[in-house]
Amino acid sequence: MSLASQNPFDPDTFSEWIGKTTRCSDTPDHSTLARLSALLNYDNVPWGSTQIPYLAHWLFFLPQTPEKDLSPDGHPARGGFWPPITLPRRMWAGGRVQFLKPIEIGVEYERSSTISNIRFTEGKSGQLGFVTLRHDIQYRGESHIVEKQNLVYRNPASHMSAPNKPSPIEREKKYDYVRSVTTTPITLFRFSALTYNSHRIHYDESFARDEEGYEERLVHGPLMAIMLMDHFRRYRPQERVREFIFRGKQPVFVNTDFDLCLTLNSDGASLCLEHGERGVAMEASVITE
């Protein structure tokens, strides 16, 4: 039976994609990390000169798909490694990163990426598809970072839903450290360039509005996660992080002020990104050794 004749929302339809693996190699370098430092508005690189900061592995092992093999939204076309899920909108919903050993600058590492799960569920906006990737970054067969990445596929949208209103309890929350940030079109452009991310939702205003149903261009989920991790690092620069867990709750749009909020605890910290009157847009946890 062909894929076209099968139920597009039945995980068994995509069973042949479970376990698919792709591999690539890369060598972290100083110049890329200096550009990340500039993106985060540091005058000088704030971390050490021998190891990359936490989550900076997202700036390496980048896609090299020829433009002819991209879909209209700028992502690699589905099929091949990517399951041909028919839901058109794709976003990075969250994940879990385990930092087993430091990543050294100037050392070549191999990353294997495996599709570990595909499932479907019904949400408020209709059918949702979830694809889980497992990334394993190794040197000479030894794992340094193991990551679970959750992607969500959604129906097309004609308009954005009404903003969420935070409850009085949410407004009264107190945090140990809060820092306000604004992302401009320049911020989004520079992060897309750093990560070779050609998804048009981050730079093409008409595409984000007319094709994806949003009111404006979206701030990258990984950028928000990096900002939260950097917010923790500013106040606990010597802490050894063992794990970082994050989940996106709602989109954040360009030219919007938001707060990075940090609460320290005995095992690390809890963080969130508060998006004005819309409430919490991303939640995260840092677990330290």
VEXMIVEX-551051 format. One record per residue (C-alpha): x, y, z; residue in one letter. Coordinates in nm, 4 decimals. Example, Ala and Ser with C-alpha at 12.3 -4.5 7.8 and 13.67 -1.06 7.14 Angstrom:
// residues 2
+----------+----------+----------+-----+
:     east :    north :       up : res :
+----------+----------+----------+-----+
:   1.2300 :  -0.4500 :   0.7800 :   a :
:   1.3670 :  -0.1060 :   0.7140 :   s :
+----------+----------+----------+-----+
// end
This chain:
// residues 289
+----------+----------+----------+-----+
:     east :    north :       up : res :
+----------+----------+----------+-----+
:   0.0000 :   0.0000 :   0.0000 :   m :
:   0.1416 :   0.3394 :  -0.0981 :   s :
:   0.1938 :   0.6208 :   0.1501 :   l :
:  -0.0712 :   0.8302 :  -0.0252 :   a :
:  -0.3374 :   0.5634 :   0.0376 :   s :
:  -0.2601 :   0.5306 :   0.4086 :   q :
:  -0.3983 :   0.7315 :   0.7020 :   n :
:  -0.1734 :   1.0419 :   0.7230 :   p :
:  -0.2353 :   1.0652 :   1.1001 :   f :
:  -0.1585 :   0.7027 :   1.1867 :   d :
:   0.1917 :   0.6570 :   1.3348 :   p :
:   0.2123 :   0.3166 :   1.1619 :   d :
:   0.2063 :   0.5039 :   0.8311 :   t :
:   0.5518 :   0.6381 :   0.9201 :   f :
:   0.6918 :   0.3294 :   1.0902 :   s :
:   0.9715 :   0.3002 :   0.8340 :   e :
:   1.1047 :   0.6404 :   0.9471 :   w :
:   1.1487 :   0.5291 :   1.3090 :   i :
:   1.5161 :   0.4569 :   1.3600 :   g :
:   1.6348 :   0.6491 :   1.0531 :   k :
:   1.9738 :   0.8051 :   1.1243 :   t :
:   2.1879 :   1.0689 :   0.9617 :   t :
:   2.5442 :   1.1660 :   1.0571 :   r :
:   2.7632 :   1.4708 :   1.0153 :   c :
:   3.0870 :   1.6095 :   1.1561 :   s :
:   3.1951 :   1.9584 :   1.2606 :   d :
:   3.4702 :   2.1405 :   1.4484 :   t :
:   3.3692 :   2.4235 :   1.6878 :   p :
:   3.5647 :   2.7430 :   1.6257 :   d :
:   3.6318 :   3.0752 :   1.7981 :   h :
:   3.4850 :   3.3008 :   1.5278 :   s :
:   3.1388 :   3.1432 :   1.5458 :   t :
:   3.1356 :   3.1791 :   1.9242 :   l :
:   3.2499 :   3.5416 :   1.8991 :   a :
:   2.9475 :   3.6104 :   1.6777 :   r :
:   2.7211 :   3.4464 :   1.9365 :   l :
:   2.8747 :   3.6711 :   2.2013 :   s :
:   2.7990 :   3.9780 :   1.9880 :   a :
:   2.4415 :   3.8579 :   1.9305 :   l :
:   2.3937 :   3.8370 :   2.3087 :   l :
:   2.5232 :   4.1965 :   2.3389 :   n :
:   2.8525 :   4.1280 :   2.5153 :   y :
:   3.1400 :   4.3677 :   2.4501 :   d :
:   3.3859 :   4.0818 :   2.4986 :   n :
:   3.3481 :   3.7042 :   2.4835 :   v :
:   3.2351 :   3.6124 :   2.8373 :   p :
:   3.3232 :   3.2424 :   2.8464 :   w :
:   3.6505 :   3.0529 :   2.8349 :   g :
:   3.8736 :   3.0081 :   2.5316 :   s :
:   3.8889 :   2.6271 :   2.5227 :   t :
:   3.5272 :   2.5041 :   2.5550 :   q :
:   3.2016 :   2.6110 :   2.3972 :   i :
:   2.9257 :   2.7498 :   2.6238 :   p :
:   2.6150 :   2.5456 :   2.6980 :   y :
:   2.3770 :   2.5119 :   2.3990 :   l :
:   2.6333 :   2.6587 :   2.1573 :   a :
:   2.6475 :   2.3175 :   1.9856 :   h :
:   2.3338 :   2.4395 :   1.8010 :   w :
:   2.5626 :   2.6699 :   1.6008 :   l :
:   2.7478 :   2.3712 :   1.4556 :   f :
:   2.6493 :   2.0565 :   1.2613 :   f :
:   2.4377 :   2.2840 :   1.0412 :   l :
:   2.2191 :   2.1760 :   0.7471 :   p :
:   2.3770 :   2.1813 :   0.4025 :   q :
:   2.0687 :   2.1075 :   0.1920 :   t :
:   2.0914 :   2.2500 :  -0.1629 :   p :
:   1.8286 :   2.5179 :  -0.2232 :   e :
:   1.6637 :   2.3066 :  -0.4912 :   k :
:   1.5828 :   2.0487 :  -0.2220 :   d :
:   1.4150 :   2.2930 :   0.0177 :   l :
:   1.0394 :   2.3206 :   0.0669 :   s :
:   0.8632 :   2.6586 :   0.0151 :   p :
:   0.8998 :   2.7473 :   0.3845 :   d :
:   1.2801 :   2.7110 :   0.3692 :   g :
:   1.3004 :   2.3803 :   0.5556 :   h :
:   1.4410 :   2.0701 :   0.3866 :   p :
:   1.1697 :   1.8998 :   0.1815 :   a :
:   0.9980 :   1.6070 :   0.3507 :   r :
:   1.0734 :   1.2562 :   0.2410 :   g :
:   1.4151 :   1.0959 :   0.2611 :   g :
:   1.5216 :   1.1462 :   0.6218 :   f :
:   1.2250 :   1.3675 :   0.7159 :   w :
:   0.8867 :   1.1884 :   0.7386 :   p :
:   0.6355 :   1.3246 :   0.4831 :   p :
:   0.3814 :   1.4458 :   0.7403 :   i :
:   0.1117 :   1.6450 :   0.5612 :   t :
:   0.0558 :   1.9026 :   0.8379 :   l :
:   0.2254 :   2.2113 :   0.6922 :   p :
:   0.3542 :   2.4146 :   0.9874 :   r :
:   0.6639 :   2.2886 :   1.1699 :   r :
:   0.8170 :   2.4302 :   1.4867 :   m :
:   1.0754 :   2.3302 :   1.7474 :   w :
:   0.8584 :   2.2707 :   2.0558 :   a :
:   1.1268 :   2.1958 :   2.3146 :   g :
:   1.3704 :   1.9345 :   2.4278 :   g :
:   1.6157 :   1.7964 :   2.6819 :   r :
:   1.9941 :   1.8351 :   2.6554 :   v :
:   2.2361 :   1.6309 :   2.8652 :   q :
:   2.5890 :   1.7707 :   2.8928 :   f :
:   2.8015 :   1.4645 :   2.9623 :   l :
:   3.1446 :   1.6038 :   2.8750 :   k :
:   3.2592 :   1.9495 :   2.7584 :   p :
:   3.2859 :   2.0260 :   2.3872 :   i :
:   3.6344 :   2.1510 :   2.3074 :   e :
:   3.7092 :   2.4198 :   2.0517 :   i :
:   3.9168 :   2.2953 :   1.7577 :   g :
:   3.8220 :   1.9284 :   1.8002 :   v :
:   3.6202 :   1.7487 :   1.5307 :   e :
:   3.3075 :   1.5767 :   1.6642 :   y :
:   3.0510 :   1.3528 :   1.4980 :   e :
:   2.6784 :   1.3962 :   1.5515 :   r :
:   2.4299 :   1.1180 :   1.4820 :   s :
:   2.0615 :   1.2164 :   1.4568 :   s :
:   1.7953 :   0.9473 :   1.4861 :   t :
:   1.4161 :   0.9681 :   1.4586 :   i :
:   1.3054 :   0.7928 :   1.7771 :   s :
:   0.9303 :   0.8546 :   1.7788 :   n :
:   0.6388 :   0.9850 :   1.5687 :   i :
:   0.2958 :   1.0371 :   1.7196 :   r :
:  -0.0245 :   1.2308 :   1.6568 :   f :
:  -0.2766 :   1.3914 :   1.8881 :   t :
:  -0.5677 :   1.6329 :   1.8774 :   e :
:  -0.5129 :   1.9865 :   2.0081 :   g :
:  -0.7218 :   2.3027 :   2.0327 :   k :
:  -0.6122 :   2.4028 :   1.6839 :   s :
:  -0.6724 :   2.0573 :   1.5336 :   g :
:  -0.4425 :   1.7680 :   1.4525 :   q :
:  -0.0863 :   1.7804 :   1.5853 :   l :
:   0.2070 :   1.5649 :   1.4823 :   g :
:   0.5148 :   1.5200 :   1.7037 :   f :
:   0.8529 :   1.3953 :   1.5852 :   v :
:   1.1243 :   1.3212 :   1.8403 :   t :
:   1.4891 :   1.3298 :   1.7341 :   l :
:   1.7782 :   1.1950 :   1.9372 :   r :
:   2.1118 :   1.3663 :   1.8759 :   h :
:   2.4342 :   1.2154 :   2.0045 :   d :
:   2.7536 :   1.4206 :   1.9738 :   i :
:   3.0602 :   1.2005 :   2.0133 :   q :
:   3.4386 :   1.2102 :   2.0004 :   y :
:   3.6155 :   0.8793 :   1.9389 :   r :
:   3.2989 :   0.6891 :   2.0239 :   g :
:   3.2369 :   0.8653 :   2.3566 :   e :
:   2.9212 :   1.0758 :   2.3997 :   s :
:   2.9669 :   1.4396 :   2.5021 :   h :
:   2.6116 :   1.5694 :   2.4474 :   i :
:   2.2906 :   1.3679 :   2.4177 :   v :
:   1.9812 :   1.5620 :   2.3179 :   e :
:   1.6144 :   1.4880 :   2.2685 :   k :
:   1.4556 :   1.7373 :   2.0288 :   q :
:   1.0769 :   1.7656 :   1.9939 :   n :
:   0.9292 :   1.8990 :   1.6712 :   l :
:   0.5585 :   1.9741 :   1.6303 :   v :
:   0.3661 :   1.9786 :   1.3015 :   y :
:   0.0410 :   2.1757 :   1.2915 :   r :
:  -0.2525 :   2.2570 :   1.0665 :   n :
:  -0.2513 :   2.5763 :   0.8588 :   p :
:  -0.3831 :   2.8803 :   1.0472 :   a :
:  -0.5772 :   3.1750 :   0.9069 :   s :
:  -0.5184 :   3.3956 :   1.2121 :   h :
:  -0.3586 :   3.4028 :   1.5528 :   m :
:  -0.5641 :   3.3150 :   1.8572 :   s :
:  -0.6292 :   3.5832 :   2.1178 :   a :
:  -0.3377 :   3.6529 :   2.3536 :   p :
:  -0.3348 :   3.4615 :   2.6780 :   n :
:  -0.4099 :   3.6655 :   2.9870 :   k :
:  -0.1954 :   3.5780 :   3.2869 :   p :
:  -0.3799 :   3.4957 :   3.6065 :   s :
:  -0.3340 :   3.7134 :   3.9172 :   p :
:  -0.1120 :   3.4393 :   4.0656 :   i :
:   0.1153 :   3.4533 :   3.7625 :   e :
:   0.1455 :   3.8316 :   3.7913 :   r :
:   0.2503 :   3.8028 :   4.1552 :   e :
:   0.5339 :   3.5585 :   4.0882 :   k :
:   0.8698 :   3.6705 :   4.2250 :   k :
:   1.2012 :   3.5791 :   4.0667 :   y :
:   1.5590 :   3.6086 :   4.1856 :   d :
:   1.6799 :   3.7806 :   3.8687 :   y :
:   1.4861 :   3.9416 :   3.5830 :   v :
:   1.6319 :   4.0975 :   3.2691 :   r :
:   1.4345 :   4.2621 :   2.9892 :   s :
:   1.5218 :   4.1922 :   2.6252 :   v :
:   1.3942 :   4.3083 :   2.2864 :   t :
:   1.4603 :   4.1168 :   1.9649 :   t :
:   1.4657 :   4.3199 :   1.6449 :   t :
:   1.4662 :   4.2054 :   1.2809 :   p :
:   1.8453 :   4.2379 :   1.3004 :   i :
:   1.8563 :   3.9931 :   1.5934 :   t :
:   1.6517 :   3.7382 :   1.4014 :   l :
:   1.8601 :   3.7816 :   1.0877 :   f :
:   2.1866 :   3.7340 :   1.2740 :   r :
:   2.0660 :   3.4205 :   1.4523 :   f :
:   1.9328 :   3.2746 :   1.1266 :   s :
:   2.2748 :   3.3408 :   0.9746 :   a :
:   2.4551 :   3.1831 :   1.2715 :   l :
:   2.2466 :   2.8654 :   1.2469 :   t :
:   2.1942 :   2.8610 :   0.8677 :   y :
:   1.8212 :   2.8581 :   0.9389 :   n :
:   1.6309 :   2.9445 :   0.6223 :   s :
:   1.2794 :   2.9045 :   0.7661 :   h :
:   1.0950 :   3.2063 :   0.6232 :   r :
:   0.8851 :   3.2496 :   0.9357 :   i :
:   1.1827 :   3.4292 :   1.0959 :   h :
:   1.2579 :   3.6846 :   0.8215 :   y :
:   0.9707 :   3.7014 :   0.5699 :   d :
:   0.6901 :   3.9085 :   0.7238 :   e :
:   0.4336 :   3.8362 :   0.4516 :   s :
:   0.5043 :   3.4612 :   0.4690 :   f :
:   0.4686 :   3.4576 :   0.8483 :   a :
:   0.1378 :   3.6452 :   0.8223 :   r :
:  -0.0231 :   3.5128 :   0.5047 :   d :
:   0.1060 :   3.1545 :   0.4908 :   e :
:   0.1571 :   3.0674 :   0.8589 :   e :
:  -0.1221 :   3.2826 :   1.0093 :   g :
:   0.0885 :   3.4784 :   1.2580 :   y :
:   0.0764 :   3.8504 :   1.3195 :   e :
:   0.4526 :   3.8960 :   1.2674 :   e :
:   0.7850 :   3.7176 :   1.2260 :   r :
:   0.8637 :   3.4710 :   1.5050 :   l :
:   1.1631 :   3.4696 :   1.7375 :   v :
:   1.3488 :   3.1393 :   1.7054 :   h :
:   1.2775 :   2.8893 :   1.9804 :   g :
:   1.6471 :   2.7920 :   2.0100 :   p :
:   1.7408 :   3.1603 :   2.0409 :   l :
:   1.5016 :   3.2011 :   2.3339 :   m :
:   1.6454 :   2.8878 :   2.4950 :   a :
:   2.0016 :   3.0169 :   2.4489 :   i :
:   1.9001 :   3.3490 :   2.6046 :   m :
:   1.7553 :   3.1677 :   2.9057 :   l :
:   2.0691 :   2.9577 :   2.9481 :   m :
:   2.2829 :   3.2702 :   2.9136 :   d :
:   2.0657 :   3.4409 :   3.1774 :   h :
:   2.1545 :   3.1582 :   3.4168 :   f :
:   2.5243 :   3.1727 :   3.3231 :   r :
:   2.5438 :   3.5455 :   3.4021 :   r :
:   2.4578 :   3.4787 :   3.7652 :   y :
:   2.6142 :   3.1336 :   3.8097 :   r :
:   2.9109 :   3.1341 :   3.5695 :   p :
:   3.1062 :   2.8653 :   3.7572 :   q :
:   2.8237 :   2.6114 :   3.7860 :   e :
:   2.8646 :   2.2823 :   3.6002 :   r :
:   2.5382 :   2.2206 :   3.4151 :   v :
:   2.4335 :   1.8596 :   3.3747 :   r :
:   2.1004 :   1.9028 :   3.1993 :   e :
:   1.8821 :   2.1675 :   3.0357 :   f :
:   1.5111 :   2.1078 :   2.9704 :   i :
:   1.2882 :   2.3545 :   2.7890 :   f :
:   0.9390 :   2.3773 :   2.6445 :   r :
:   0.7847 :   2.6436 :   2.4235 :   g :
:   0.4331 :   2.7429 :   2.5258 :   k :
:   0.3471 :   3.0160 :   2.2759 :   q :
:   0.5179 :   3.2217 :   2.0050 :   p :
:   0.7106 :   3.5434 :   2.0609 :   v :
:   0.7136 :   3.8028 :   1.7855 :   f :
:   0.9867 :   4.0339 :   1.6657 :   v :
:   1.0029 :   4.3860 :   1.8157 :   n :
:   0.8377 :   4.2644 :   2.1365 :   t :
:   0.9778 :   4.3255 :   2.4841 :   d :
:   1.0004 :   4.0201 :   2.7081 :   f :
:   1.1569 :   3.9264 :   3.0417 :   d :
:   1.4099 :   3.6530 :   3.1168 :   l :
:   1.3249 :   3.5279 :   3.4661 :   c :
:   1.5483 :   3.3154 :   3.6894 :   l :
:   1.4775 :   3.1425 :   4.0197 :   t :
:   1.7669 :   2.9574 :   4.1802 :   l :
:   1.7203 :   2.6328 :   4.3722 :   n :
:   1.9341 :   2.3642 :   4.5342 :   s :
:   1.9631 :   2.1589 :   4.2135 :   d :
:   2.0115 :   2.4452 :   3.9666 :   g :
:   1.7382 :   2.6826 :   3.8570 :   a :
:   1.4009 :   2.7268 :   3.6966 :   s :
:   1.3645 :   2.9833 :   3.4215 :   l :
:   1.0919 :   3.1297 :   3.2076 :   c :
:   1.0482 :   3.3846 :   2.9342 :   l :
:   0.7535 :   3.6122 :   3.0083 :   e :
:   0.5978 :   3.7718 :   2.7034 :   h :
:   0.4232 :   4.0772 :   2.8479 :   g :
:   0.0486 :   4.0428 :   2.8857 :   e :
:   0.0541 :   3.7159 :   2.6950 :   r :
:   0.2175 :   3.5373 :   2.9869 :   g :
:   0.4889 :   3.2705 :   2.9794 :   v :
:   0.6191 :   3.1845 :   2.6327 :   a :
:   0.8926 :   2.9377 :   2.7324 :   m :
:   0.9742 :   2.7403 :   3.0467 :   e :
:   1.3112 :   2.5848 :   3.1244 :   a :
:   1.5011 :   2.4032 :   3.3971 :   s :
:   1.8750 :   2.3887 :   3.4611 :   v :
:   2.0063 :   2.0921 :   3.6588 :   i :
:   2.3566 :   2.1290 :   3.7966 :   t :
:   2.6036 :   1.8837 :   3.9462 :   e :
+----------+----------+----------+-----+
// end
